């Protein structure tokens, strides 16, 4: 599951014997979000405005999220120049925390990976300088959900990817229902959507060029007084 407390509370109530495991994607994403927030905050403090395309911090926004072992020589050089500026020290520290978290999950030895994660959570849970506000918040979150994050190392391969995929489809259906007041019309509209390999038999929507709707279900749904037009 992700870091939303409501999911854990619901799971504990409905399936009390189940073991809660935070998906690595969501654990790392929390650190990535902290890194982005820190970068934006320092950007405003140093330059007084949001990132422009030529600002070093803005240019490095994607490079900062690249795993240390996957960096190219060019990216390494960009980070070296970026971190040489003392004004970017807070970003460097937050980036280091992010990289340590990624490395813990990529560790082939699960026991060693778990130990690394335990040390990391302990290091950011207390004694963090007040200036590193994003890391303080990250540490508080991981301290509360430490058991869930560490449970992954005892159950490798655990993922809520299938659940996320299903939820994505439900969200899509919900969003596409906006504007429909009649359930029959909504169902008919959804059924008219073609598969990716079946575009040639696509039924026109109202906002598409009208090349004639005779013979389609939409024609049958037109009011009788205009159906013959």
PECOR-V527615 format. One record per residue. N is the residue number from 1. RES is the residue in one letter. PHI is phi in radians with two decimals (* if undefined). NEAR is the number of other ideal C-beta (glycine too) atoms within 8 Angstrom. D_LAST is the distance of its C-alpha to the last C-alpha in Angstrom with 1 decimal. Layout:
N/RES/PHI/NEAR/D_LAST + N/RES/PHI/NEAR/D_LAST
This chain:
1/X/*/12/54.3 + 2/X/-1.59/8/53.9 + 3/X/-1.48/9/56.0 + 4/X/-1.21/7/54.0 + 5/X/-1.08/6/56.5 + 6/X/-1.04/6/53.9 + 7/X/-1.11/9/53.3 + 8/X/-1.16/12/57.1 + 9/X/-1.09/8/57.5 + 10/X/-1.14/8/54.8 + 11/X/-1.15/11/56.2 + 12/X/-1.13/9/59.7 + 13/X/-1.40/6/58.6 + 14/X/-1.50/6/56.5 + 15/X/-2.28/6/58.5 + 16/X/-1.05/6/62.0 + 17/X/-1.52/3/63.6 + 18/X/-1.33/6/61.3 + 19/X/-1.68/5/62.6 + 20/X/-1.36/11/60.5 + 21/X/-2.27/10/60.1 + 22/X/-1.40/14/58.6 + 23/X/-1.09/13/56.6 + 24/X/-0.92/9/58.4 + 25/X/-1.00/8/55.2 + 26/X/-1.30/11/55.1 + 27/X/-1.11/15/58.8 + 28/X/-1.18/12/58.8 + 29/X/-1.11/8/55.6 + 30/X/-1.04/12/57.5 + 31/X/-1.19/13/60.2 + 32/X/-1.13/10/57.6 + 33/X/-1.14/8/56.0 + 34/X/-1.10/15/59.5 + 35/X/-1.12/15/60.1 + 36/X/-1.12/9/57.0 + 37/X/-1.10/9/57.9 + 38/X/-1.12/14/61.4 + 39/X/-1.08/13/60.3 + 40/X/-1.17/10/58.0 + 41/X/-1.12/11/60.8 + 42/X/-1.15/13/63.4 + 43/X/-0.99/14/61.0 + 44/X/-1.17/10/60.7 + 45/X/-1.18/8/64.5 + 46/X/-1.44/9/65.5 + 47/X/-1.82/7/63.0 + 48/X/1.35/5/61.6 + 49/X/-2.71/7/58.0 + 50/X/-1.16/6/55.4 + 51/X/-1.09/10/55.7 + 52/X/-1.77/7/55.0 + 53/X/-1.09/6/54.5 + 54/X/-1.72/5/58.2 + 55/X/-1.30/10/59.7 + 56/X/-0.96/9/61.8 + 57/X/-1.14/14/60.6 + 58/X/-1.22/11/56.9 + 59/X/-1.13/10/57.4 + 60/X/-1.67/11/59.2 + 61/X/-1.04/11/56.6 + 62/X/-1.44/6/55.5 + 63/X/-1.08/11/59.0 + 64/X/-1.08/12/60.3 + 65/X/-1.61/8/58.2 + 66/X/-1.43/9/59.3 + 67/X/-1.01/9/62.0 + 68/X/-0.98/8/65.5 + 69/X/-1.33/5/66.0 + 70/X/-1.89/5/62.8 + 71/X/-1.22/11/63.5 + 72/X/-1.45/5/64.0 + 73/X/-1.07/6/66.9 + 74/X/-1.14/6/64.7 + 75/X/-1.18/10/63.3 + 76/X/-1.07/9/66.9 + 77/X/-1.12/8/68.0 + 78/X/-1.12/11/65.2 + 79/X/-1.23/13/66.2 + 80/X/-1.07/8/69.8 + 81/X/-1.16/9/69.2 + 82/X/-1.11/13/67.0 + 83/X/-1.42/10/69.6 + 84/X/-1.22/5/72.5 + 85/X/-1.47/8/71.4 + 86/X/-1.06/4/73.0 + 87/X/-1.18/7/70.2 + 88/X/-1.76/13/68.0 + 89/X/-1.06/8/70.5 + 90/X/-1.14/11/68.4 + 91/X/-1.17/15/65.5 + 92/X/-1.11/10/67.9 + 93/X/-1.13/10/69.3 + 94/X/-1.14/15/65.8 + 95/X/-1.08/11/64.9 + 96/X/-1.11/8/68.0 + 97/X/-1.10/14/67.1 + 98/X/-1.05/15/63.7 + 99/X/-1.16/10/65.3 + 100/X/-1.12/10/67.8 + 101/X/-1.20/13/65.1 + 102/X/-1.09/12/63.3 + 103/X/-1.10/11/66.6 + 104/X/-1.10/12/67.4 + 105/X/-1.32/12/64.4 + 106/X/-1.52/9/65.0 + 107/X/-1.15/10/68.6 + 108/X/-1.06/4/69.1 + 109/X/-1.46/6/71.8 + 110/X/-1.10/9/70.0 + 111/X/-1.11/7/73.3 + 112/X/-1.17/8/73.8 + 113/X/-1.09/14/70.2 + 114/X/-1.14/12/70.6 + 115/X/-1.07/8/73.8 + 116/X/-1.11/12/72.2 + 117/X/-1.19/14/69.4 + 118/X/-1.07/10/71.9 + 119/X/-1.09/8/73.9 + 120/X/-1.13/12/70.9 + 121/X/-1.08/13/69.7 + 122/X/-1.14/8/73.2 + 123/X/-1.23/7/73.6 + 124/X/-1.81/12/70.5 + 125/X/-1.53/9/71.0 + 126/X/-2.74/5/74.0 + 127/X/1.29/3/76.0 + 128/X/-1.42/9/73.1 + 129/X/-0.95/4/73.7 + 130/X/-1.07/6/71.8 + 131/X/-1.16/5/70.2 + 132/X/-1.57/12/68.3 + 133/X/-1.09/8/65.9 + 134/X/-1.18/12/63.2 + 135/X/-1.24/14/65.8 + 136/X/-1.05/11/67.2 + 137/X/-1.11/9/63.8 + 138/X/-1.07/13/63.3 + 139/X/-1.12/13/66.7 + 140/X/-1.10/9/66.1 + 141/X/-1.14/10/62.9 + 142/X/-1.24/14/64.6 + 143/X/-1.16/9/67.6 + 144/X/-1.20/6/65.6 + 145/X/-1.92/11/63.7 + 146/X/-1.02/10/66.5 + 147/X/-1.06/7/66.8 + 148/X/-1.21/11/63.1 + 149/X/-1.21/12/63.3 + 150/X/-1.33/11/66.5 + 151/X/-1.09/13/65.3 + 152/X/-1.08/14/63.3 + 153/X/-1.23/11/66.5 + 154/X/-1.59/8/67.5 + 155/X/-2.35/9/64.1 + 156/X/-1.06/7/63.1 + 157/X/1.60/4/59.6 + 158/X/-1.11/9/58.2 + 159/X/-2.67/8/54.7 + 160/X/-1.78/9/51.7 + 161/X/-0.96/8/49.4 + 162/X/-1.03/7/47.5 + 163/X/-1.14/7/47.1 + 164/X/-1.10/8/45.9 + 165/X/-1.12/8/43.3 + 166/X/-1.14/8/42.0 + 167/X/-1.10/8/42.0 + 168/X/-1.08/8/40.0 + 169/X/-1.16/8/37.2 + 170/X/-1.12/8/37.2 + 171/X/-1.12/8/37.1 + 172/X/-1.12/8/34.2 + 173/X/-1.11/9/32.2 + 174/X/-1.13/8/33.2 + 175/X/-1.12/7/32.2 + 176/X/-1.25/8/28.8 + 177/X/-1.44/8/28.3 + 178/X/-1.06/6/28.6 + 179/X/1.77/3/25.6 + 180/X/-1.59/9/24.5 + 181/X/-1.90/3/25.2 + 182/X/-1.99/6/23.9 + 183/X/-1.07/6/26.0 + 184/X/-1.09/6/23.4 + 185/X/-1.10/10/21.0 + 186/X/-1.13/10/24.1 + 187/X/-1.07/8/25.2 + 188/X/-1.10/11/21.9 + 189/X/-1.12/11/21.9 + 190/X/-1.16/9/25.5 + 191/X/-1.23/6/25.0 + 192/X/-1.45/10/22.4 + 193/X/-1.26/6/25.1 + 194/X/-1.47/9/26.7 + 195/X/-1.27/4/30.3 + 196/X/-1.04/5/32.0 + 197/X/-1.66/4/32.4 + 198/X/-2.29/8/28.8 + 199/X/-1.20/7/26.8 + 200/X/-1.23/4/25.1 + 201/X/-1.85/6/23.1 + 202/X/-1.27/9/22.0 + 203/X/-1.44/9/18.6 + 204/X/-1.11/11/16.9 + 205/X/-1.64/7/17.6 + 206/X/-1.11/5/15.6 + 207/X/-1.57/3/18.2 + 208/X/-1.69/6/17.9 + 209/X/-0.93/4/16.3 + 210/X/-1.48/6/12.7 + 211/X/-1.87/4/12.8 + 212/X/1.88/4/9.9 + 213/X/-1.97/9/10.1 + 214/X/-1.08/5/9.3 + 215/X/1.57/4/12.7 + 216/X/-1.79/9/14.0 + 217/X/-1.11/8/15.4 + 218/X/-1.22/11/13.3 + 219/X/-1.13/10/10.0 + 220/X/-1.17/7/12.2 + 221/X/-1.54/7/13.3 + 222/X/-1.18/9/10.1 + 223/X/-0.99/5/10.6 + 224/X/-0.96/5/9.7 + 225/X/-1.23/4/8.4 + 226/X/-2.08/7/5.4 + 227/X/-1.13/9/5.6 + 228/X/-1.49/3/3.8 + 229/X/-1.22/3/0.0
